[in-house]
Amino acid sequence: MSQNYRVLLIDSKEGLAQIAGPWNDLLIQSRSNTIFLTWEWLYSWSECFLSSDRRLFVILVNKDSELIGVAPWCIHHFRYFGFSMKEIEFLGIPETGSDYLDVFAKQGKEKEVAHQIYHFLQRSTSAWNSLALKYISSDSLFLLHFINEMDEDGKYTQLRHGPYCPSVSLPQTTDAFMAQLSSNRRQQYSRHLRILRRSGEVTHRVHFSREVGAALKTFRQLYEQRWGDSDKLIRFFEILIARSEGKNWIQFDFLNVGGRDIVGLVHLRYSKTLSMYLMGVDHSFDKNISIGNIMVGLSIEKAIVEGFSRYDFLRGDEDYKFHWSNDGKRELHLYHYGRKTAPLMWMTKQFVKSIGKVMIR
């Protein structure tokens, strides 16, 4: 299977900067096409969050002269009981909460890519001693074939449930969408919207990437009421928006009542999916009204009008997400530990924790 295949390693931002075009071209051809795997998202993350304890470990798989697979990874260096851990992780986490991560490949080439990457890793064991691939989409074909490679080689792997990502498959009209909601959800949404309108004129305002300055400032004020300082996250948005200029991937939504912004949402626009990424709420506003839910409802209705086919809440088990959703996807975490002291101790710790949970039950 190795004939005509070539595997390359990128371990510098200079090298990563040179493959933006081929990277995104391949991503579009893959089953894993999400904004979280775009070159712009991951390069911006690297600029903002890649520090001395993490080193790029991006693997490219070429067949002849064609790029057919990319593993967007880094190696996280940390110490555990005095021993050195060198753990392979995805780029994009944890700081920006990226979802649906994957090793992406040209459709139909996932098995070959998994084979090439697995054997490259076996030849590079001095560079790493553990593997922690988190937030992989449960329908990843790379994951399926990579685990098969591990099993056939007698390697131990651990597959754990990750978070669930609720979503809404959008119909063609807002009337059809309202009809598919429970009667309680429809009534609560309508009632709260009527109550809100008694406080003043209600408007749903939308800003796109090109209007980033004022929108970011307003959103930040709302977001930091609950979550505190957001300097690094705001900086990431500024860099990403500049780098993806003209693509309008970032959308800021504001719910305004009587001239006062009370809810802010950051949406990610990619392909036919609108994803709710971050929310900021004015907690001094009337707590008897679920203003966050009103904002979600208005955003979904607007997404339908604009022709989106899916509204994605991304990871999280907050109750309000399931009040709206009619679909979703599980994410998975894959772990593998090498035969060295540090990773074996780390694995033992995780095993003991699991046994502890069973005993407590």
N, C-alpha and C positions, 0 to 999 in steps of 0.2 A: 504493500500500500504506500510505501515511502517514495516510490518512483515518481519523479517530476514534482515532488513537494519540497518546499523550502520554508523553514521556520526561522523568523527573525525576532530578536528581542530589542525593544526600545526601553532604555533606562534613563533618558534625559528629556527635559522639556523641549530642548532644541530638536530632538528627534521626533517628539510628539507633534511639534508645530508643523512639521513638513508633510504630514499625511492627512490633513483635514479633508481634502477632496475625496481621495479613495476611501477613507473611513466612512464618510456620510453616504457615499455612493453604495457601499456594501450594506450599510445599515438599512437603507431603503429597500434593498433586495431581500432582506432577511425577515424571519418571522418575529424578530425581537425589536421591531422599529418603534422606539419610544423616545421622547425628548431626553430622558435620563441617560441614554446611551449615545446621544449625539456628541460629536467632537467638541462643539462649542460648550456644552454643559460640563463635560469632564475636563476639558482644558482649563476652563474658568475655575472649576473646583481646584485643580492642581495649582493654579496661580495663587489662590486664596488660602488653601489649607494644607498643601503638601509641605511638611516640615522635615527637620533633620531625622526624625524617627521613622519616616516613611519614604521609600524609594520606589520610583516607577519600575514596573515589571510588566510592561505591555507586550503581549506576544502576538505576532502577525503570522498567519499561515497563507502561503502563496502556492498556487498550483501553476506551474510554468511561470508566466508573467502576471497572472491574475491574483489579486487579493481575494481570498475566499473565507477568511476567518480572523476575528480579533478577540483577544482576551484582555479586557480593560482593567488590569490589575496593578496593585502596588504591593510591596513587602513592608510590613509593619514590624519594626524592631522594638522589642521591650524585654524587660527582665522579669523572670518569675523565680522566686527563691534563689536569686543570684545567678540563675542560668539564663542564657540568651535565647529568646524566642524570635524566630524570623517567620512571620505568618503572612501568607498570601491572602490579600483581601481585594474586594472590588474598589475601584476608584468611585468617588461620589458619596461615600458614607464615612462617618455618621453625620457630618456637619450639615449637609444639605438634604438629608432624609430621602435619598433617591430610592425609587421603587422599580420593580420589574427589571432588575439587573440580570445580565446574562453574558455569556460568551456568544457573540453573534456570528452567524455564518451565512453564506449564500444558500438560499433554499435548495434542499436536496443534497447539500454537502456537509450537513451537521455531523454525521458519523465520521467522515474523514477528518474533519477539523478536530473533533474530540480525540480521535486516535493520535493525530500528530501532536496535539498539545500534551496529552498524557505522557507520551514517550519523550517529549522534550523535557517535561518536568522530572522524569526519572533520570535523565542525563544531567540534571541541574540541581541535584539534591544538596550540594554545598551552599547554594544560595538561599534555601528555605528549609524549614523543618516542620511546618504545619500549614494547613489549608483551612480557611474559614470563609466560605463563599456564601454570603448572606443576601437575603431579599431577592432570591432567584424566582422568577415566575414559575409556577407549578407546571406549566405546559412547555417548559424548556426542553427541546430535543437534545441540546448539548448536555444538559444534566442527565438525561436518560442514558445517552451513549457513554458519557464519562464514567458514570457509576458502573455500567457494564464492563468498561475497561478495567476499572478497579477490581471488580468482582472476579473477572477472569484471571487477574494477576494475583489473586489472593490477598488483596489489600483491604484493611479494615476502614470502613467509612461510617459516618453517623449522619443520618438525615433527620432533621427536626422540623416541626411545624413552625413557620414564621407567622407574621401577622396576616390578617385578611383585609382585602381591599374591596369595600363595597362600591358598586357602580350602578348606573341607570342606563339601560338600553332605551334610547330615546325614540319615540314614535315621530310621525311626520307633523303632527299638530299638537298645540298645547291642550286642546280639548281632549284629545285621545290620552295625553299624559295624565291630566287630572282624573280622567275616568278610571285609570288603572291604579290610582291611589286608594287606600282604605277610606271609608266615609269619615272616620275620625280625623285622619290626616287632612283631608280636604276641608272639613269644617273648621279645624283649628287654624289652618293656614288662612282661610278667608276671614275668620273672626279676628285674628290678631292683626291682619292687614287693615281691617276696618277700624279697629281700635287705634292703630298707629296713625291713621289718617286724621284722627281727631286732634292729634298733636300738631298738625301742620301739613304742608304739602309734602308728599312723599315722592322722591325721585331716585331712580337707579341710574347712576352715572358710571360710564365706562371710559377708561383711558388705556391707550396702548403704549408700546415700548417707547415710541418717539416723544411721549409726554412724561418721561420718567421722573424728571426733577420734582415737580409739585406732587405727583401721585405718590412717589416714594416717601416724601416728607409726611404727607397726610396718613398714609398707611402705617408708617413707623410710629407715629404718635398713638394710634389705636392699638397696635400690636404690643408695644412696650408696656401698656397698662397692666397686662397680665404676665408677659414673658420676660420683662426686663430688657437689659441692653441687647441691641441687635446690630451693633456696628459691623461685625464680620459678615453677617447675613446680608445686610444692605449693600456692603461692598461687593459681595458676590453678585448680587442683582445688577449693580451698576456695570460690572465688567461683562457679565453675560449679555446684557441688553446691548452694550456697545459692540460686542463681538458678533451678535446675531442681528445687527441692524437691518431693517427692511423685512424681517421675517415675522414680526409681531407675535413672537412666541409668548410674551408676557403680557397679561391683561390685568389691570387693576379695576376692581368694581367697588363702588361706594354706595351705601344706602344713606340718603340724606333726608332729614326731616326738618322742615322749616328753616333750611339753610345750615343745618348742623349735621356733619358726617358722624354717624353712629356705628356703622359697620364697614370694615374694609376687607376685601378678599383679593388674594393673588391667585389668578388662574393661569394655567399653562395651556396654551393653544397648540396642538400638534396633530397633524393629520385631521381626522374627523372626531377627535376626542378633546373635550374641555375638562381639565382636571383641577379640582379645588386643592390648592397647594398650602396656603396659609390664610388664617382668619384673624382679624383684630376687631375687638368689640369695645365700645364705650360702656364700661360697667357702671357708670353713674346714671345711665338712662333707666327708664321704667323697667324694673325687674319682673313685672307681671306679664311682660310681652317678650316672646322669644324672637328677638330681632335678628339673631343669627339664622334661625329657621326661615324667617321671611326673606332674608337675603339669599339663602340657598334656593328657595322657591322661585324668586324672580330671576335668578341666574340660570336655572334650568329652563324656564320658559323662554328666556332670550336665546339660550343655546339651541333650542328647537327651532326658533324662528330663523336663526342663522344657518341651519342645516347640519349641525353636529349630530352624529349618530350615537355618541356615548358621553355621559357625564360621569367622571371618575372621582370618587372621594379619596382615593389613595389609601394608604394603610391607616388602620385605627378602628377600634370597636365602639366608638361613641354612639350612644343610642340614636341620636338624631340622624346619623347616616343611614341606619337601617330603616328609619321611618320613610325615607325617600327611595331607597335602592330596590331594584328588582333583579340584580345580578351581582357578580363579584368574582374575585379570584384569590386563591391562597398563594402566599409566598413561602418558600422553603429555604432552610439553611443547611449547607453541606459542610461537614468537618472531616478532616483527615489528619492524623498525627504521625510524624516520622518516628523512627526507632532510636530516639535520643532522649537523654534524661529530662530536659525541660518539657518537650511536648508530651512525654509519657506521664510526667507529674501533672501537667495541665489536664490531660485526658482523665487521669485518676480522680482529680478534683471534681470534674464534671460528672463522672460516674457516681461518686459518693453523694453529690447533690441530688442526683436522680433517685438513688436508693433512699435518701432521706425523705423525699417527697412521697415515695411509696409507703414508707413506714409510718409517716404522719397520718396518711389516710387510714 
